[in-house]
Amino acid sequence: MAERWRHRLHNAALAFPKYPGLRFSYGTSGFRTEASVLGSVAFRAGVLAGLRSLVTGKATGLVITASHNQATDNGVKMVDPSGGMLARNWEPFAEDIANAVDVLEVVETIIKNESVHENWKGKVLIARDTRPSGQALVAAAVKGIEAMGVAPVNMGVLTTPQLHWMVRATNKGEPQVNELAYYTKLSEAFKLLLDLNPRKPAVPRCLDIVVDGANGVGARKLLDLQMLIEDLNLEVRNSGEGELNHLVGADFVQKEKVLPAGFAASADSDRRCVTVDGDADRLAYFYVSGDGIFHLLDGDKILSLFARFLKQQLEALMGSEKDCIIPGYGRVNLGAVQTAYANGSSTKYLQEVLGLEVVLTPTGVKYLHEEAEKLDIGVYFEANGHGTVLFSERFLDFLRRESASSEILNSRLRACKRLLAVSEMVNQAIGDAISGLLMVEVVLTYSAWDVREWDALYEDVPSRQLKVKVKDRTCITTTNAETKVSRPAELQTAIDKEVENFTKGRAFVRPSGTEDVVRVYAEAETQELADELAANVAVAVYELAGGVGPKPAKNVITGSL
């Protein structure tokens, strides 16, 4: 390590000593906790993001956000040069540097094992959401980036997916990397897809949507995008006048299955409604039917809608061929990636109706993204509404060649252009509520469906999620994509016995990645039975995994355990 780095980093680190008495862990959501204790973590994450840039010889990114958490929390997420999440083999480095007494020592250890690109000066793009604490944390992160001799590029207030998109675009050599370029890329692809619709009406249909903006950054960004798309009419509520993520947002609506604040069953009956989370990387649709019943269309329904559309385009490319064999390319692998939280009916629809391979992974977007990257077209979504569509570079090259050919049939040409437009509109770096919303609207327009017809793709098996406080979450380990408990063995036996008593019963538990709680998921034939199964499993967790606090009541649902 150059002497100038040593001196600069040592002096800068003195102003950001580790917060005493706390250990910080880096997971799928990065670092996330109370904003008041994050100053040193933000500085050290800046150091690591700068070092990652020097090692890869490419731009990296850093986002200050706590996503769907309460307004007093904040967090730090690092973005790899691909635009995706921090490489898994660097996550231990993130934890080491966040918890180290001597930052310099950790950096020197990393450099011993990694080669620095000597001619690369380094670049880190940095952004934040709308939280009041964000500005100070950005300043701390900038100090860390600069301490490594790397250039910070402050992109301002952005959604998390926007920053991921910009890192990817920077390293791809895009001529413009800013918000306007992001909006332009999405809006142009959206317009092209509407133009390529074989059912395109003579008079364009205005897409009227009511949006719950979670009082976060996504609300203002959706309004910015709307200015470029005349066919899109968004009524954005919870746009910042209320408390961030309080009784609003995709996480609240998806978990509680109720209307967010600012919506009413009577006034909003039969309207198509959308909710995003605090940093706009999650998306869910919902509506209230004429009988006053709330209906949720979560990530599972979004995945199924996308997969159906993509399969239709592939069928147009196949022509007379079968079994996903495309002339000039061969077999194309279209698949879906889910977690155990996916509703059982969605998995059944994907496998039995669409005939797709479904891969289950542990909870966490990084796991789904990695599996989707293995496919020609990989569609992944968590039930919480975080997901996207990925295209392999080999398949995109094929589509570009076919689109430039004058010899292919018009139907195949249009399918090629549609798939290319989807790859431009849907964020290839990470799940993105804004691009996901546009994709949903495109597919509904192609199908000439309203939200009720989409909802009728399949009927969800009733489910319930609960959480149980425990003394130490690490006492539970799981296997089979977190669907089975391997330790303590008696807990899995207890879960199996409970499930046997319920028609269409399914249940699993997993330890939280960030707090000492165990999350319980259950499905059954009716909502009452799903509630009962979840409560019974929660009791088993409490008794066999070191539960603390009030013991859950068997067969009684309180809504929060």
C-alpha positions as CSV (number, residue, x, y, z in Angstrom):
1,M,0.0,0.0,0.0
2,A,1.4,3.4,-1.0
3,E,2.7,5.5,1.8
4,R,0.4,8.4,0.8
5,W,-2.6,6.2,1.2
6,R,-1.5,5.1,4.6
7,H,-1.1,8.6,5.9
8,R,-4.4,9.9,4.4
9,L,-6.5,6.9,5.5
10,H,-5.0,6.9,9.0
11,N,-5.8,10.6,9.5
12,A,-9.3,10.4,8.1
13,A,-10.2,7.3,10.1
14,L,-9.4,9.1,13.4
15,A,-12.6,11.1,13.0
16,F,-14.7,8.0,12.5
17,P,-14.0,5.5,15.4
18,K,-16.1,2.4,15.6
19,Y,-19.3,2.9,17.6
20,P,-18.7,1.1,20.9
21,G,-20.7,-1.9,22.0
22,L,-22.2,-2.8,18.6
23,R,-21.3,-5.3,15.9
24,F,-22.5,-4.5,12.4
25,S,-23.4,-7.2,9.9
26,Y,-23.6,-6.9,6.1
27,G,-26.5,-8.8,4.5
28,T,-28.8,-8.6,1.5
29,S,-29.9,-5.1,2.6
30,G,-26.3,-4.0,3.4
31,F,-25.8,-2.4,6.7
32,R,-29.0,-1.2,8.3
33,T,-29.8,0.1,11.8
34,E,-30.5,3.3,13.7
35,A,-29.1,6.3,11.7
36,S,-27.5,7.8,14.8
37,V,-24.9,5.0,15.1
38,L,-24.0,4.7,11.4
39,G,-21.5,7.5,10.9
40,S,-18.4,5.3,11.2
41,V,-20.0,2.6,9.1
42,A,-20.8,5.0,6.3
43,F,-17.1,6.2,6.3
44,R,-15.8,2.7,6.3
45,A,-18.2,1.6,3.6
46,G,-16.9,4.5,1.5
47,V,-13.3,3.2,2.1
48,L,-14.3,-0.3,0.9
49,A,-16.3,1.0,-2.1
50,G,-13.2,3.0,-3.1
51,L,-11.0,0.0,-2.6
52,R,-13.4,-2.2,-4.6
53,S,-13.1,0.3,-7.5
54,L,-9.3,0.2,-7.4
55,V,-9.3,-3.6,-7.4
56,T,-11.8,-4.1,-10.2
57,G,-10.6,-1.1,-12.3
58,K,-14.2,0.0,-12.7
59,A,-16.7,2.3,-11.1
60,T,-18.6,1.1,-8.0
61,G,-21.5,2.6,-6.1
62,L,-22.9,3.3,-2.7
63,V,-26.4,4.1,-1.6
64,I,-27.5,5.5,1.7
65,T,-30.9,4.1,2.4
66,A,-32.9,1.9,4.8
67,S,-35.5,0.9,2.2
68,H,-38.8,0.0,3.9
69,N,-37.5,0.6,7.5
70,Q,-38.8,3.4,9.7
71,A,-37.6,7.0,9.1
72,T,-35.2,7.0,12.1
73,D,-33.2,4.1,10.6
74,N,-30.8,4.3,7.8
75,G,-28.3,2.0,6.0
76,V,-25.5,1.6,3.5
77,K,-25.6,-0.6,0.4
78,M,-22.6,-1.1,-1.9
79,V,-23.0,-1.6,-5.6
80,D,-20.6,-3.8,-7.6
81,P,-19.3,-2.8,-11.1
82,S,-22.0,-5.0,-12.8
83,G,-24.6,-2.8,-11.2
84,G,-25.6,-5.7,-8.9
85,M,-25.1,-6.1,-5.2
86,L,-21.6,-6.3,-3.6
87,A,-19.9,-9.6,-4.6
88,R,-20.5,-12.2,-1.9
89,N,-16.8,-12.9,-1.4
90,W,-16.4,-9.2,-0.4
91,E,-19.2,-9.3,2.2
92,P,-16.8,-10.5,4.9
93,F,-14.5,-7.6,4.1
94,A,-17.5,-5.2,4.6
95,E,-18.1,-6.7,8.1
96,D,-14.4,-6.7,9.0
97,I,-13.9,-3.1,8.1
98,A,-17.1,-1.9,9.8
99,N,-16.2,-3.6,13.1
100,A,-12.4,-3.1,13.1
101,V,-10.6,-0.9,15.6
102,D,-7.9,-0.3,13.0
103,V,-9.3,0.4,9.5
104,L,-5.9,0.7,8.0
105,E,-5.0,-2.9,9.1
106,V,-8.1,-4.3,7.3
107,V,-7.4,-2.4,4.1
108,E,-3.8,-3.6,4.0
109,T,-4.9,-7.2,4.5
110,I,-7.3,-6.9,1.6
111,I,-4.7,-5.4,-0.6
112,K,-2.3,-8.3,0.1
113,N,-4.9,-10.7,-1.3
114,E,-6.2,-8.5,-4.1
115,S,-4.5,-6.9,-7.1
116,V,-5.0,-3.1,-7.4
117,H,-5.2,-1.7,-11.0
118,E,-2.3,0.8,-10.8
119,N,-3.5,3.0,-13.6
120,W,-7.1,3.3,-12.4
121,K,-7.8,6.3,-10.3
122,G,-11.1,4.9,-9.1
123,K,-14.7,6.2,-9.1
124,V,-17.6,5.7,-6.7
125,L,-21.1,6.9,-7.5
126,I,-23.0,7.8,-4.4
127,A,-26.7,8.6,-3.8
128,R,-29.2,8.7,-0.9
129,D,-32.9,8.5,-0.3
130,T,-35.1,11.2,1.3
131,R,-34.3,10.4,5.0
132,P,-33.1,13.5,7.0
133,S,-30.0,11.6,8.2
134,G,-28.9,10.8,4.7
135,Q,-26.9,14.0,4.0
136,A,-24.6,13.5,7.0
137,L,-24.0,9.9,6.1
138,V,-23.2,10.8,2.5
139,A,-20.6,13.3,3.8
140,A,-19.0,10.5,5.9
141,A,-19.0,8.1,3.0
142,V,-17.4,10.7,0.8
143,K,-14.6,11.1,3.4
144,G,-14.0,7.4,3.2
145,I,-13.9,7.3,-0.6
146,E,-11.5,10.2,-0.8
147,A,-9.3,8.7,1.9
148,M,-8.6,5.9,-0.7
149,G,-7.6,8.5,-3.3
150,V,-10.8,7.7,-5.3
151,A,-13.2,10.2,-6.8
152,P,-16.7,10.3,-5.3
153,V,-19.4,11.3,-7.7
154,N,-22.5,12.5,-5.8
155,M,-25.6,11.7,-7.8
156,G,-27.9,13.3,-5.3
157,V,-31.3,11.9,-4.2
158,L,-32.1,8.8,-6.1
159,T,-34.0,5.5,-5.8
160,T,-31.7,2.6,-5.1
161,P,-32.4,1.0,-8.5
162,Q,-31.5,4.3,-10.2
163,L,-28.0,4.2,-8.6
164,H,-27.6,0.6,-9.5
165,W,-28.6,1.4,-13.1
166,M,-26.1,4.2,-13.3
167,V,-23.2,2.2,-12.1
168,R,-23.9,-0.5,-14.7
169,A,-24.3,2.2,-17.4
170,T,-21.1,3.8,-16.4
171,N,-19.1,0.6,-16.8
172,K,-20.8,-0.2,-20.1
173,G,-19.6,3.1,-21.5
174,E,-23.0,4.7,-21.9
175,P,-22.6,8.3,-23.3
176,Q,-24.9,9.8,-20.7
177,V,-25.3,8.6,-17.1
178,N,-27.8,10.6,-15.2
179,E,-31.5,10.7,-14.3
180,L,-32.6,12.0,-17.6
181,A,-30.8,9.1,-19.4
182,Y,-32.5,6.6,-17.1
183,Y,-36.0,8.1,-17.7
184,T,-35.3,8.3,-21.5
185,K,-34.2,4.7,-21.7
186,L,-37.2,3.4,-19.9
187,S,-39.8,5.7,-21.5
188,E,-38.5,5.0,-25.1
189,A,-38.6,1.3,-24.6
190,F,-42.1,1.6,-23.0
191,K,-43.4,3.6,-26.0
192,L,-41.9,1.1,-28.5
193,L,-43.5,-1.8,-26.7
194,L,-46.9,0.0,-26.9
195,D,-46.3,0.6,-30.6
196,L,-45.5,-3.1,-31.2
197,N,-48.7,-4.2,-29.6
198,P,-50.8,-6.2,-32.2
199,R,-53.9,-5.0,-30.3
200,K,-52.9,-1.4,-30.4
201,P,-56.1,0.7,-30.3
202,A,-56.7,3.4,-32.8
203,V,-57.0,5.9,-30.0
204,P,-54.3,5.3,-27.3
205,R,-55.7,4.3,-24.0
206,C,-54.6,6.4,-21.0
207,L,-53.3,4.2,-18.2
208,D,-54.8,5.6,-15.0
209,I,-53.0,4.3,-11.9
210,V,-53.2,5.4,-8.3
211,V,-49.8,5.2,-6.6
212,D,-48.8,4.9,-2.9
213,G,-45.4,6.5,-2.9
214,A,-44.6,5.5,0.7
215,N,-43.7,9.1,1.4
216,G,-40.3,8.2,-0.1
217,V,-38.0,9.0,-3.0
218,G,-40.0,6.9,-5.5
219,A,-43.0,9.2,-5.4
220,R,-41.1,12.2,-6.9
221,K,-39.3,10.0,-9.4
222,L,-42.5,8.6,-10.8
223,L,-43.8,12.1,-11.3
224,D,-40.6,13.0,-13.2
225,L,-41.0,9.9,-15.4
226,Q,-44.7,10.7,-16.1
227,M,-43.6,13.9,-17.9
228,L,-42.0,11.8,-20.6
229,I,-44.9,9.4,-21.1
230,E,-48.2,11.0,-22.3
231,D,-50.1,7.7,-22.1
232,L,-49.4,7.3,-18.4
233,N,-51.6,9.1,-15.8
234,L,-50.3,8.6,-12.3
235,E,-52.2,9.9,-9.2
236,V,-49.4,9.8,-6.6
237,R,-50.4,9.8,-3.0
238,N,-48.2,9.7,0.1
239,S,-45.7,11.6,-1.9
240,G,-43.7,13.0,1.1
241,E,-46.3,14.9,3.2
242,G,-46.4,12.1,5.7
243,E,-44.0,9.9,7.6
244,L,-41.8,7.6,5.5
245,N,-43.0,4.0,5.5
246,H,-45.5,4.6,8.3
247,L,-48.7,2.6,7.4
248,V,-47.7,3.0,3.8
249,G,-45.5,1.4,1.2
250,A,-45.1,-2.0,-0.4
251,D,-43.7,-3.8,2.6
252,F,-46.6,-2.6,4.8
253,V,-49.3,-3.4,2.2
254,Q,-47.8,-6.8,1.2
255,K,-47.3,-8.0,4.8
256,E,-50.5,-6.7,6.4
257,K,-52.7,-7.1,3.3
258,V,-54.6,-3.9,3.9
259,L,-54.9,-0.5,2.2
260,P,-52.2,2.0,2.9
261,A,-53.0,5.4,4.5
262,G,-54.6,7.8,2.1
263,F,-56.7,5.1,0.4
264,A,-60.3,4.2,1.2
265,A,-62.3,1.2,0.1
266,S,-65.3,3.2,-0.9
267,A,-63.6,6.0,-2.8
268,D,-61.0,3.8,-4.5
269,S,-63.2,0.8,-5.3
270,D,-62.3,-0.8,-8.6
271,R,-59.3,1.4,-9.2
272,R,-55.9,0.0,-10.2
273,C,-53.5,0.8,-7.4
274,V,-49.8,0.5,-7.0
275,T,-47.5,0.7,-4.0
276,V,-43.7,1.1,-3.8
277,D,-41.4,0.9,-0.8
278,G,-39.2,3.7,0.6
279,D,-36.4,3.4,-1.9
280,A,-38.6,2.1,-4.8
281,D,-37.0,-1.3,-5.3
282,R,-40.2,-3.2,-4.4
283,L,-43.6,-3.1,-6.1
284,A,-47.1,-4.5,-5.5
285,Y,-50.5,-3.9,-7.1
286,F,-53.8,-3.9,-5.2
287,Y,-57.4,-3.1,-5.7
288,V,-60.7,-3.1,-3.8
289,S,-63.5,-5.0,-5.5
290,G,-67.0,-3.7,-5.6
291,D,-67.9,-5.8,-2.5
292,G,-65.3,-4.0,-0.5
293,I,-62.7,-6.8,-0.4
294,F,-59.0,-6.0,-0.6
295,H,-57.0,-7.9,-3.3
296,L,-53.2,-8.0,-3.3
297,L,-51.1,-8.7,-6.4
298,D,-47.7,-9.3,-5.0
299,G,-44.3,-10.3,-6.5
300,D,-45.6,-13.8,-7.2
301,K,-48.4,-12.4,-9.4
302,I,-46.0,-10.0,-11.1
303,L,-43.6,-12.8,-11.9
304,S,-46.4,-15.0,-13.3
305,L,-47.6,-12.1,-15.5
306,F,-44.1,-11.4,-16.9
307,A,-43.3,-15.1,-17.5
308,R,-46.5,-15.6,-19.4
309,F,-45.7,-12.6,-21.7
310,L,-42.1,-13.7,-22.2
311,K,-43.2,-17.2,-23.1
312,Q,-45.6,-15.8,-25.7
313,Q,-42.8,-13.9,-27.4
314,L,-40.5,-16.9,-27.4
315,E,-43.3,-18.9,-29.1
316,A,-43.5,-16.3,-31.8
317,L,-39.7,-16.8,-32.3
318,M,-39.9,-20.6,-32.4
319,G,-42.4,-20.6,-35.3
320,S,-43.1,-24.2,-36.1
321,E,-40.4,-25.5,-33.8
322,K,-41.2,-27.0,-30.4
323,D,-39.6,-27.3,-26.9
324,C,-38.2,-23.8,-26.9
325,I,-36.0,-24.5,-29.9
326,I,-35.4,-21.2,-31.8
327,P,-34.1,-21.4,-35.4
328,G,-30.6,-20.0,-35.5
329,Y,-30.2,-20.1,-31.8
330,G,-31.2,-23.5,-30.4
331,R,-32.8,-24.2,-27.1
332,V,-33.6,-21.0,-25.1
333,N,-33.8,-21.4,-21.4
334,L,-36.7,-19.4,-19.9
335,G,-37.1,-20.0,-16.2
336,A,-38.5,-18.5,-12.9
337,V,-36.7,-18.1,-9.6
338,Q,-38.5,-17.9,-6.3
339,T,-38.0,-18.3,-2.6
340,A,-39.9,-20.5,-0.2
341,Y,-42.1,-17.5,0.6
342,A,-43.7,-17.8,-2.9
343,N,-47.3,-18.8,-2.7
344,G,-47.8,-22.4,-3.6
345,S,-50.4,-21.6,-6.3
346,S,-47.9,-19.3,-8.1
347,T,-45.3,-22.1,-8.3
348,K,-48.0,-24.5,-9.5
349,Y,-49.1,-22.1,-12.2
350,L,-45.5,-21.5,-13.5
351,Q,-44.8,-25.2,-13.6
352,E,-48.1,-26.8,-14.7
353,V,-49.7,-24.1,-16.8
354,L,-46.6,-22.3,-18.3
355,G,-44.4,-25.4,-18.2
356,L,-41.4,-23.5,-16.8
357,E,-38.6,-24.7,-14.7
358,V,-38.8,-23.1,-11.2
359,V,-35.7,-22.8,-9.0
360,L,-36.0,-22.2,-5.3
361,T,-33.3,-20.2,-3.5
362,P,-32.7,-19.0,0.1
363,T,-34.3,-15.7,1.0
364,G,-32.3,-12.7,-0.3
365,V,-32.2,-11.0,-3.7
366,K,-28.6,-11.9,-4.2
367,Y,-29.4,-15.6,-4.4
368,L,-32.3,-15.1,-6.8
369,H,-30.2,-12.8,-9.1
370,E,-27.4,-15.4,-9.3
371,E,-29.7,-18.2,-10.4
372,A,-31.5,-16.0,-12.9
373,E,-28.2,-15.0,-14.5
374,K,-27.7,-18.7,-15.4
375,L,-30.7,-18.6,-17.8
376,D,-31.2,-17.1,-21.3
377,I,-34.2,-15.3,-19.8
378,G,-34.5,-15.5,-16.0
379,V,-37.5,-14.0,-14.2
380,Y,-37.1,-13.6,-10.4
381,F,-39.3,-12.1,-7.8
382,E,-39.7,-12.4,-4.1
383,A,-43.2,-12.3,-2.8
384,N,-42.4,-8.9,-1.3
385,G,-42.3,-7.4,-4.8
386,H,-38.5,-7.2,-5.4
387,G,-37.5,-8.7,-8.7
388,T,-36.7,-8.2,-12.4
389,V,-36.1,-10.0,-15.7
390,L,-32.5,-10.8,-16.8
391,F,-31.3,-11.6,-20.3
392,S,-28.1,-13.4,-21.1
393,E,-25.7,-11.4,-23.3
394,R,-25.6,-14.3,-25.8
395,F,-29.4,-14.2,-26.2
396,L,-29.4,-10.4,-26.6
397,D,-26.7,-10.7,-29.3
398,F,-28.9,-13.1,-31.1
399,L,-31.9,-10.8,-30.9
400,R,-29.9,-7.9,-32.2
401,R,-28.7,-9.9,-35.2
402,E,-32.2,-11.1,-35.9
403,S,-33.6,-7.6,-35.6
404,A,-31.1,-6.3,-38.2
405,S,-31.9,-9.1,-40.7
406,S,-34.3,-8.4,-43.6
407,E,-35.0,-12.1,-44.1
408,I,-37.0,-13.0,-41.0
409,L,-40.8,-13.1,-40.9
410,N,-42.6,-10.0,-39.6
411,S,-44.0,-11.9,-36.6
412,R,-40.5,-13.0,-35.5
413,L,-39.1,-9.5,-36.1
414,R,-41.7,-8.0,-33.9
415,A,-41.0,-10.6,-31.2
416,C,-37.3,-9.8,-31.3
417,K,-37.9,-6.1,-31.0
418,R,-40.3,-6.6,-28.1
419,L,-37.8,-8.7,-26.2
420,L,-35.0,-6.2,-26.9
421,A,-37.2,-3.4,-25.7
422,V,-38.1,-5.3,-22.5
423,S,-34.3,-5.7,-21.8
424,E,-34.0,-1.9,-22.1
425,M,-37.0,-1.1,-20.0
426,V,-36.7,-3.6,-17.2
427,N,-33.7,-2.9,-14.9
428,Q,-31.0,-5.5,-15.6
429,A,-29.0,-4.6,-12.5
430,I,-31.6,-5.1,-9.7
431,G,-35.3,-5.1,-8.9
432,D,-36.8,-1.7,-9.8
433,A,-40.4,-0.6,-8.8
434,I,-40.5,2.1,-11.6
435,S,-39.4,-0.2,-14.4
436,G,-41.5,-3.0,-13.0
437,L,-44.6,-0.8,-13.1
438,L,-44.0,0.0,-16.7
439,M,-43.6,-3.7,-17.5
440,V,-46.9,-4.6,-15.8
441,E,-48.7,-1.9,-17.7
442,V,-47.3,-3.1,-21.1
443,V,-48.3,-6.7,-20.4
444,L,-51.8,-5.8,-19.3
445,T,-52.2,-3.7,-22.4
446,Y,-51.1,-6.6,-24.7
447,S,-53.5,-8.9,-22.9
448,A,-56.3,-6.3,-23.0
449,W,-56.7,-7.1,-19.3
450,D,-57.7,-5.1,-16.3
451,V,-56.3,-5.9,-12.9
452,R,-59.1,-8.3,-12.0
453,E,-58.4,-10.5,-15.1
454,W,-54.7,-10.5,-14.1
455,D,-55.6,-11.5,-10.5
456,A,-57.6,-14.4,-11.9
457,L,-54.5,-16.1,-13.3
458,Y,-54.6,-18.3,-10.2
459,E,-56.1,-18.1,-6.7
460,D,-53.6,-17.7,-3.9
461,V,-53.5,-20.4,-1.2
462,P,-54.3,-18.4,2.1
463,S,-51.1,-17.7,4.0
464,R,-49.9,-16.0,7.2
465,Q,-46.5,-14.7,8.3
466,L,-45.5,-14.2,11.9
467,K,-42.3,-13.6,13.8
468,V,-41.1,-15.0,17.2
469,K,-38.6,-13.3,19.4
470,V,-35.7,-15.6,20.5
471,K,-32.7,-15.3,22.7
472,D,-30.3,-16.2,19.9
473,R,-31.4,-16.6,16.2
474,T,-28.2,-18.6,15.4
475,C,-29.5,-21.6,17.3
476,I,-31.6,-22.4,14.2
477,T,-30.0,-23.5,11.0
478,T,-31.9,-24.4,7.8
479,T,-31.4,-26.4,4.6
480,N,-33.3,-27.0,1.3
481,A,-33.6,-23.2,0.4
482,E,-34.6,-22.5,4.0
483,T,-37.7,-24.8,3.9
484,K,-36.4,-27.3,6.4
485,V,-34.8,-26.9,9.9
486,S,-31.7,-28.9,10.3
487,R,-31.0,-27.7,13.9
488,P,-32.6,-28.2,16.3
489,A,-34.0,-31.4,14.7
490,E,-36.9,-31.6,17.1
491,L,-38.3,-28.3,15.7
492,Q,-38.6,-29.7,12.2
493,T,-40.3,-32.8,13.6
494,A,-42.8,-30.5,15.4
495,I,-43.5,-28.5,12.3
496,D,-44.1,-31.6,10.2
497,K,-46.6,-32.9,12.8
498,E,-48.5,-29.6,12.7
499,V,-48.6,-29.5,8.9
500,E,-50.1,-33.0,8.7
501,N,-53.2,-31.7,10.5
502,F,-54.1,-29.1,7.8
503,T,-55.5,-29.4,4.3
504,K,-53.1,-27.9,1.8
505,G,-50.8,-27.2,4.8
506,R,-47.3,-25.9,4.3
507,A,-45.1,-24.2,6.8
508,F,-41.4,-23.3,7.4
509,V,-39.4,-21.1,9.7
510,R,-36.1,-19.3,9.2
511,P,-34.0,-17.0,11.4
512,S,-33.9,-13.4,10.5
513,G,-30.7,-12.1,9.0
514,T,-30.6,-8.9,11.1
515,E,-32.4,-9.4,14.4
516,D,-33.0,-12.1,17.0
517,V,-36.4,-13.2,15.7
518,V,-37.5,-16.3,13.8
519,R,-39.9,-15.8,10.9
520,V,-42.8,-18.2,10.4
521,Y,-44.6,-18.8,7.2
522,A,-47.7,-21.0,6.8
523,E,-50.3,-21.9,4.1
524,A,-53.5,-23.8,4.4
525,E,-56.9,-24.2,2.7
526,T,-58.6,-21.2,4.4
527,Q,-57.3,-18.1,6.0
528,E,-58.5,-19.2,9.4
529,L,-56.6,-22.5,9.0
530,A,-53.4,-20.7,7.8
531,D,-53.6,-18.4,10.8
532,E,-54.0,-21.4,13.1
533,L,-51.1,-23.3,11.6
534,A,-48.8,-20.2,11.8
535,A,-49.7,-19.7,15.4
536,N,-49.1,-23.4,16.3
537,V,-45.7,-23.3,14.6
538,A,-44.9,-20.1,16.4
539,V,-45.5,-21.9,19.7
540,A,-43.2,-24.7,18.6
541,V,-40.5,-22.2,17.8
542,Y,-40.9,-20.5,21.1
543,E,-40.7,-23.7,23.1
544,L,-37.8,-25.4,21.1
545,A,-35.7,-22.5,20.0
546,G,-35.3,-20.3,23.1
547,G,-38.2,-17.9,22.8
548,V,-38.2,-14.8,24.9
549,G,-41.0,-12.4,26.1
550,P,-44.7,-13.4,26.1
551,K,-45.3,-16.9,24.8
552,P,-47.5,-17.0,21.6
553,A,-50.9,-18.3,22.2
554,K,-51.7,-21.5,20.4
555,N,-54.6,-21.3,17.9
556,V,-54.9,-17.6,18.5
557,I,-53.7,-14.9,16.1
558,T,-52.8,-11.5,17.5
559,G,-51.3,-10.2,14.2
560,S,-47.8,-9.7,15.7
561,L,-45.9,-12.1,17.9
